[in-house]
Amino acid sequence: MAKKILVVGGGGREHAIIKALKKSPDCGEIWCAPGNGGISYDAKCKNIKATDVDTMVAFAAEEQFDYVVVAQDDPLALGMVDALAAVGIPAFGPDKAAARIEASKVFSKDLMKKYGIPTARYETFDDPAKVMDYVRAEGKYPVVIKADGLALGKGVLICENKQQAADGVKEIMLDKKFGASGNHVVVEEFLTGPEVSVLSFTDGKVVKPMVSSMDHKRANDHDTGLNTGGMGTVAPNPYYTPAIAAECMEKIFLPTIRAMNAEGCPFKGCLYFGLMLTPDGPKVIEYNCRFGDPETQVVLPLLESDLLQIMTACTNGTLADTEVRFSDGAAACVILASGGYPVQYEKGKPISGLTNGQLAGEENITVYHSGTAITEDGTLVTNGGRVLGVTATAPRLTAAVTQAYAAAEKISFEKLHKRTDIGLRALKAIAEG
């Protein structure tokens, strides 16, 4: 029987989840809240803020959804999965207690320390003066200072010297740039090595990792400029070899799931491992309690199994018996952003080159909408910092990167900004390998 599904969120990640869910024979009517202009080509949109738990749950109950996918971190941290369960609606995603693995850096670092999961050395503080005493005593730069709570992926400062550390502490703890997230901070050692994102499905018992990916966080080419929500991704990540994958399963993935069970907050849903492959082996930089954005835009296009079946198996605890298979090809996603992102940018610029939100006649290209709107006269316009994610799939990464860029050239809007080097580091690693 076809399921009526609601996806909570309104960006490129949600668009990728919706497109993957629609391939399932069990997927019936699909909704997205709040959604966006481009998502409305694929799903019915309802303008409810993702963080408005009460209104969202009331809407889900009223519309009698069979299943809800809570894709965004804030509503998970606010307990939307718990609230849906209370009205009898099953959902994909961790409950409030388990979502702390992302919502509190202090919780996640203490969990890793307690259960021996490899991560950077750290201390946590709630007194700004003590932070600087510790930084001066350690005397090691760069040093990383993180706001405890959710800060749109931007509450992490890498400080190269004492002055930058003092400025960072002021920004987070005294000026409260990230609000209450800055009441506590984590100060940790700076790790070096290639970064890898591994999203994984888990039902609280088994872990089935998705294909690995590589994000490009900085706004400009050659990893310069400000940190953003992500300017592009490729999958698989060439640094993530089968040997490293086996080591991560044994030392990080399964121990994390066991630790969460031991703490009385089993994790079900998508657990995202942000890893650094250091000279001392893989270490956890961060956990996320949901699909990454824009990692999802390269990972899900390579999924060959039924996403809806996998998600319901995570909810029901039957993941061990459910197939999770990925193609052995590659994918590349180039983000088209508004000029000035991540600081100030204009909205409402008409987007040209797309038909019903997609590039006509392109077999292996998908355009995921992150920040778009449709005006009253039916024009597709920009409505965010990251506007579109242009993803290509191909048998080899070289072809995926070339084709994603060729496709991106066909789309335009005023003050469009994109990086021109997405995937280059990965291609170099493949060439050297």
C-alpha positions as CSV (number, residue, x, y, z in Angstrom):
1,M,0.0,0.0,0.0
2,A,1.4,3.4,-1.0
3,K,2.5,5.5,1.9
4,K,1.7,9.2,2.3
5,I,5.0,10.9,3.3
6,L,6.0,14.2,4.8
7,V,9.6,15.4,4.6
8,V,10.5,18.2,7.1
9,G,12.9,20.8,5.9
10,G,13.3,23.0,2.9
11,G,16.8,22.8,1.2
12,G,18.8,20.8,-1.2
13,R,19.2,17.9,1.2
14,E,15.4,17.6,1.5
15,H,15.1,17.8,-2.3
16,A,17.6,14.9,-2.7
17,I,15.7,12.8,-0.1
18,I,12.4,13.5,-1.9
19,K,13.7,12.5,-5.3
20,A,15.2,9.3,-3.9
21,L,12.0,8.4,-2.0
22,K,9.9,8.9,-5.1
23,K,11.7,6.0,-6.8
24,S,10.2,3.6,-4.2
25,P,7.1,1.7,-5.4
26,D,5.7,2.2,-1.8
27,C,5.9,6.0,-2.1
28,G,2.5,7.6,-2.6
29,E,1.7,11.2,-2.1
30,I,4.7,13.2,-0.9
31,W,4.8,16.5,0.9
32,C,7.5,18.8,2.1
33,A,7.3,21.5,4.9
34,P,8.3,24.2,4.5
35,G,9.8,23.1,1.1
36,N,10.9,25.6,-1.5
37,G,10.1,26.7,-5.0
38,G,12.1,24.0,-6.7
39,I,10.9,21.3,-4.4
40,S,7.3,22.1,-5.3
41,Y,7.9,20.5,-8.8
42,D,8.4,17.2,-6.9
43,A,6.2,17.4,-3.8
44,K,3.3,19.4,-2.3
45,C,4.7,22.1,-0.1
46,K,3.2,23.5,3.1
47,N,4.7,26.6,4.6
48,I,5.3,25.5,8.2
49,K,8.7,26.4,9.8
50,A,10.7,23.2,10.4
51,T,11.3,24.3,14.0
52,D,7.6,24.8,14.7
53,V,7.1,21.4,16.3
54,D,3.5,21.8,17.5
55,T,2.1,23.1,14.2
56,M,4.1,20.5,12.2
57,V,2.8,17.6,14.3
58,A,-0.7,18.9,14.2
59,F,-0.5,19.1,10.4
60,A,0.9,15.6,10.2
61,A,-1.9,14.2,12.3
62,E,-4.6,16.1,10.4
63,E,-3.3,15.0,7.0
64,Q,-2.8,11.4,8.4
65,F,0.7,10.9,7.0
66,D,1.9,7.3,7.2
67,Y,5.5,8.3,7.6
68,V,7.5,11.5,8.3
69,V,11.2,12.1,7.5
70,V,12.6,14.7,9.8
71,A,15.6,15.8,7.8
72,Q,16.8,18.9,9.6
73,D,18.9,19.1,12.8
74,D,16.9,21.8,14.7
75,P,13.5,20.0,14.8
76,L,15.3,16.7,15.7
77,A,17.0,18.5,18.6
78,L,13.7,20.0,19.6
79,G,12.1,16.5,19.8
80,M,9.9,16.4,16.7
81,V,10.3,12.6,16.4
82,D,9.2,12.2,20.0
83,A,6.2,14.5,19.4
84,L,5.2,12.5,16.3
85,A,5.5,9.2,18.1
86,A,3.2,10.6,20.8
87,V,0.4,11.0,18.2
88,G,1.2,7.6,16.6
89,I,3.1,8.7,13.5
90,P,6.4,6.8,12.8
91,A,9.3,8.9,11.7
92,F,12.8,8.7,10.4
93,G,15.4,10.3,12.7
94,P,16.6,10.2,16.2
95,D,14.5,11.2,19.2
96,K,15.5,14.2,21.3
97,A,17.8,12.4,23.6
98,A,19.8,10.8,20.8
99,A,19.9,14.0,18.7
100,R,22.1,15.5,21.5
101,I,25.0,13.8,19.7
102,E,24.9,16.8,17.3
103,A,23.0,19.3,19.3
104,S,25.6,19.4,22.1
105,K,29.3,19.3,21.3
106,V,30.0,18.8,25.0
107,F,27.7,15.7,25.1
108,S,29.4,14.2,22.0
109,K,33.0,14.9,23.1
110,D,32.3,13.5,26.6
111,L,30.7,10.4,25.0
112,M,33.8,9.8,22.9
113,K,36.1,10.3,25.9
114,K,34.1,7.9,28.1
115,Y,33.9,5.1,25.5
116,G,37.4,5.5,24.0
117,I,36.2,6.6,20.5
118,P,39.2,8.3,18.8
119,T,38.8,12.1,18.6
120,A,40.8,15.3,19.1
121,R,42.0,16.1,22.7
122,Y,39.7,18.7,24.2
123,E,38.4,20.5,27.3
124,T,35.1,22.1,27.9
125,F,34.5,25.5,29.5
126,D,31.8,27.9,30.6
127,D,34.2,30.6,31.9
128,P,35.8,32.8,29.2
129,A,38.9,33.5,31.4
130,K,39.5,29.8,31.9
131,V,39.4,29.2,28.2
132,M,42.3,31.6,27.7
133,D,44.3,30.2,30.6
134,Y,44.0,26.7,29.0
135,V,44.9,28.0,25.5
136,R,48.0,29.8,26.9
137,A,49.1,26.8,29.0
138,E,48.8,24.4,26.0
139,G,50.6,26.9,23.8
140,K,49.7,25.0,20.6
141,Y,48.4,26.7,17.5
142,P,46.2,26.5,15.5
143,V,43.6,25.7,18.2
144,V,39.9,25.0,17.6
145,I,37.2,26.8,19.6
146,K,33.6,25.5,19.1
147,A,30.3,26.8,20.4
148,D,28.5,24.0,22.2
149,G,25.1,24.2,20.4
150,L,23.8,24.3,16.9
151,A,25.1,27.4,15.0
152,L,24.3,26.6,11.3
153,G,27.6,24.8,10.9
154,K,29.4,28.1,11.5
155,G,30.2,28.1,15.3
156,V,33.7,26.6,14.8
157,L,36.7,28.9,14.9
158,I,40.3,27.9,13.9
159,C,42.6,30.3,15.7
160,E,46.2,30.7,14.5
161,N,47.5,32.6,17.5
162,K,46.7,33.9,21.0
163,Q,45.1,37.1,19.7
164,Q,42.7,35.2,17.4
165,A,41.8,32.8,20.3
166,A,41.0,35.8,22.5
167,D,38.9,37.4,19.8
168,G,37.2,34.1,19.2
169,V,36.3,33.6,22.9
170,K,35.0,37.2,22.9
171,E,32.9,36.6,19.8
172,I,31.3,33.3,21.0
173,M,31.1,33.7,24.8
174,L,30.8,37.5,25.5
175,D,29.3,39.0,22.3
176,K,27.1,35.8,22.0
177,K,27.4,35.8,18.2
178,F,25.7,32.4,18.1
179,G,23.3,33.1,21.0
180,A,23.0,30.6,23.8
181,S,25.0,28.1,21.8
182,G,28.0,30.1,23.1
183,N,27.4,29.6,26.8
184,H,29.7,26.6,26.8
185,V,32.6,26.1,24.5
186,V,34.8,23.2,23.5
187,V,38.5,23.9,23.0
188,E,40.3,21.1,21.1
189,E,43.5,20.3,19.3
190,F,43.8,21.0,15.6
191,L,43.8,17.7,13.6
192,T,45.5,17.4,10.2
193,G,44.8,15.0,7.4
194,P,42.1,14.4,4.7
195,E,38.5,14.9,5.8
196,V,35.9,12.3,5.0
197,S,32.1,12.4,5.5
198,V,30.4,9.1,6.1
199,L,26.7,9.1,6.4
200,S,25.2,5.9,7.7
201,F,21.9,4.2,8.3
202,T,21.3,2.7,11.7
203,D,18.4,1.2,13.6
204,G,20.2,1.4,16.9
205,K,21.7,-2.1,16.5
206,V,23.5,-2.4,13.1
207,V,25.2,0.3,11.1
208,K,25.1,0.3,7.3
209,P,27.4,3.1,6.0
210,M,26.6,5.0,2.8
211,V,29.2,5.7,0.1
212,S,31.8,8.1,1.5
213,S,32.0,11.8,0.3
214,M,34.2,14.9,0.4
215,D,32.7,18.3,1.2
216,H,34.2,21.7,0.2
217,K,33.4,24.1,3.0
218,R,35.2,27.3,2.0
219,A,33.5,29.9,-0.2
220,N,36.3,30.3,-2.8
221,D,38.7,28.2,-4.9
222,H,41.7,26.5,-3.3
223,D,39.8,26.4,0.0
224,T,40.0,30.1,0.7
225,G,37.4,32.5,1.9
226,L,34.8,32.0,4.7
227,N,33.4,28.7,5.9
228,T,30.0,28.0,4.3
229,G,27.4,25.3,4.6
230,G,29.2,23.6,1.7
231,M,30.0,24.7,-1.8
232,G,30.1,21.2,-3.4
233,T,30.8,17.5,-2.9
234,V,32.1,14.4,-4.5
235,A,31.5,10.7,-3.8
236,P,33.2,8.4,-3.2
237,N,36.1,10.0,-1.3
238,P,39.3,8.5,-2.7
239,Y,41.1,8.8,0.7
240,Y,38.5,6.4,2.3
241,T,40.0,3.0,1.4
242,P,38.4,-0.3,2.2
243,A,41.0,-0.8,4.9
244,I,40.2,2.5,6.5
245,A,36.4,1.7,6.2
246,A,37.0,-1.5,8.1
247,E,38.9,0.3,10.8
248,C,36.2,3.0,11.2
249,M,33.5,0.3,11.5
250,E,35.5,-1.4,14.3
251,K,36.8,1.6,16.2
252,I,34.3,4.3,15.6
253,F,30.9,3.4,14.0
254,L,29.9,0.3,16.1
255,P,31.4,1.7,19.3
256,T,29.4,4.9,18.9
257,I,26.1,3.0,18.5
258,R,27.0,0.8,21.5
259,A,27.9,3.9,23.5
260,M,24.5,5.5,22.7
261,N,22.7,2.4,23.8
262,A,24.8,2.2,27.0
263,E,23.8,5.9,27.8
264,G,20.1,4.9,27.4
265,C,19.6,6.9,24.2
266,P,19.7,4.5,21.3
267,F,20.2,6.3,17.9
268,K,18.0,5.4,15.0
269,G,18.1,7.3,11.7
270,C,21.0,8.8,9.7
271,L,24.2,9.2,11.8
272,Y,26.8,11.3,10.0
273,F,30.4,10.8,10.9
274,G,32.7,13.7,10.1
275,L,36.2,12.1,10.1
276,M,39.8,13.2,9.9
277,L,42.2,10.7,8.6
278,T,45.2,11.7,10.8
279,P,48.7,10.3,10.9
280,D,47.5,8.4,14.0
281,G,44.5,6.9,12.3
282,P,40.9,8.0,11.7
283,K,39.4,10.4,14.3
284,V,35.9,11.9,14.8
285,I,35.7,15.6,14.1
286,E,32.0,15.8,14.6
287,Y,28.8,13.8,14.6
288,N,25.6,15.0,12.9
289,C,22.2,13.4,13.7
290,R,20.9,13.7,10.1
291,F,21.9,13.7,6.4
292,G,24.5,16.3,5.5
293,D,24.0,19.1,3.1
294,P,25.4,18.9,0.3
295,E,26.7,15.4,0.9
296,T,23.2,13.9,0.5
297,Q,23.1,15.4,-3.1
298,V,26.0,13.1,-4.2
299,V,25.3,10.1,-1.9
300,L,21.6,9.4,-2.6
301,P,21.9,9.6,-6.4
302,L,24.3,6.6,-6.1
303,L,21.9,4.5,-3.9
304,E,20.5,1.6,-5.8
305,S,18.3,0.2,-3.0
306,D,14.9,1.4,-2.0
307,L,15.3,4.4,0.3
308,L,11.8,4.2,1.8
309,Q,12.4,0.5,2.7
310,I,15.7,1.4,4.3
311,M,14.3,4.3,6.3
312,T,11.3,2.3,7.7
313,A,13.8,-0.6,8.6
314,C,15.8,2.0,10.6
315,T,12.6,3.0,12.4
316,N,11.4,-0.6,12.9
317,G,14.7,-2.1,13.9
318,T,15.0,-4.5,10.9
319,L,18.0,-2.9,9.1
320,A,20.0,-6.2,9.4
321,D,17.6,-7.8,7.0
322,T,17.4,-4.8,4.6
323,E,19.6,-4.4,1.5
324,V,21.6,-1.2,1.3
325,R,23.4,-1.2,-2.0
326,F,25.3,1.7,-3.8
327,S,26.4,1.9,-7.4
328,D,30.2,1.7,-7.9
329,G,30.1,4.9,-10.0
330,A,30.8,8.4,-8.8
331,A,28.9,11.7,-8.3
332,A,29.8,15.3,-8.2
333,C,27.7,18.3,-7.0
334,V,28.6,21.9,-7.7
335,I,26.7,24.5,-5.6
336,L,25.5,27.7,-7.4
337,A,25.4,30.4,-4.7
338,S,24.3,34.0,-4.5
339,G,27.1,36.5,-4.8
340,G,28.2,37.5,-1.3
341,Y,27.2,34.3,0.4
342,P,27.8,33.4,3.3
343,V,27.7,37.0,4.5
344,Q,25.3,39.3,2.6
345,Y,23.5,38.5,-0.6
346,E,20.4,39.5,-2.6
347,K,17.4,37.4,-3.3
348,G,14.7,37.4,-6.0
349,K,17.0,37.0,-9.0
350,P,15.3,35.2,-11.9
351,I,17.0,31.9,-12.8
352,S,17.3,31.0,-16.5
353,G,18.2,27.7,-18.1
354,L,15.8,25.3,-16.3
355,T,12.5,23.7,-17.3
356,N,10.3,22.7,-14.4
357,G,13.4,23.1,-12.2
358,Q,15.6,20.7,-14.2
359,L,17.9,20.8,-17.2
360,A,15.9,19.3,-20.1
361,G,17.2,16.2,-21.8
362,E,20.0,15.5,-19.4
363,E,20.0,11.8,-18.4
364,N,22.5,11.8,-15.5
365,I,22.2,15.4,-14.2
366,T,19.9,16.4,-11.4
367,V,19.4,19.9,-10.1
368,Y,18.6,20.1,-6.4
369,H,17.0,23.2,-5.2
370,S,18.4,24.7,-1.9
371,G,17.2,28.2,-2.0
372,T,14.6,28.9,-4.7
373,A,11.1,30.4,-4.8
374,I,8.4,30.7,-7.5
375,T,6.9,34.1,-7.9
376,E,3.1,34.7,-8.5
377,D,3.7,34.9,-12.3
378,G,5.5,31.5,-12.2
379,T,9.1,32.7,-12.4
380,L,11.8,30.7,-10.6
381,V,14.0,33.0,-8.5
382,T,16.8,32.8,-6.0
383,N,15.7,32.8,-2.4
384,G,18.8,31.9,-0.4
385,G,22.6,31.9,-0.1
386,R,23.0,28.5,-1.6
387,V,20.6,28.4,-4.5
388,L,21.1,25.2,-6.6
389,G,23.1,22.0,-6.4
390,V,24.0,20.6,-9.9
391,T,24.8,16.9,-9.5
392,A,26.2,14.5,-12.2
393,T,26.6,10.8,-11.9
394,A,29.1,8.9,-14.0
395,P,31.1,5.6,-14.0
396,R,34.2,7.6,-13.0
397,L,34.7,10.7,-10.9
398,T,36.6,12.6,-13.7
399,A,33.5,12.4,-15.9
400,A,31.1,13.3,-13.1
401,V,33.1,16.5,-12.3
402,T,33.3,17.5,-16.0
403,Q,29.6,16.8,-16.6
404,A,28.5,18.7,-13.4
405,Y,30.4,21.8,-14.5
406,A,29.2,21.5,-18.1
407,A,25.6,21.4,-16.8
408,A,26.2,24.3,-14.4
409,E,27.2,26.5,-17.3
410,K,23.7,26.1,-18.7
411,I,22.1,27.8,-15.7
412,S,22.4,31.5,-14.9
413,F,21.2,34.2,-12.5
414,E,22.6,37.6,-11.6
415,K,25.7,37.6,-9.3
416,L,25.9,33.7,-9.5
417,H,29.0,32.5,-7.5
418,K,30.4,29.0,-7.7
419,R,33.8,27.4,-7.0
420,T,35.6,26.1,-10.1
421,D,37.7,23.4,-8.3
422,I,35.1,21.1,-6.7
423,G,36.6,17.5,-6.9
424,L,40.1,18.6,-7.9
425,R,41.7,17.4,-4.7
426,A,39.9,14.1,-5.0
427,L,41.0,13.6,-8.6
428,K,44.6,14.5,-7.6
429,A,44.4,11.8,-4.9
430,I,43.2,9.2,-7.4
431,A,46.0,10.1,-9.8
432,E,48.6,9.8,-7.1
433,G,47.1,6.6,-5.8
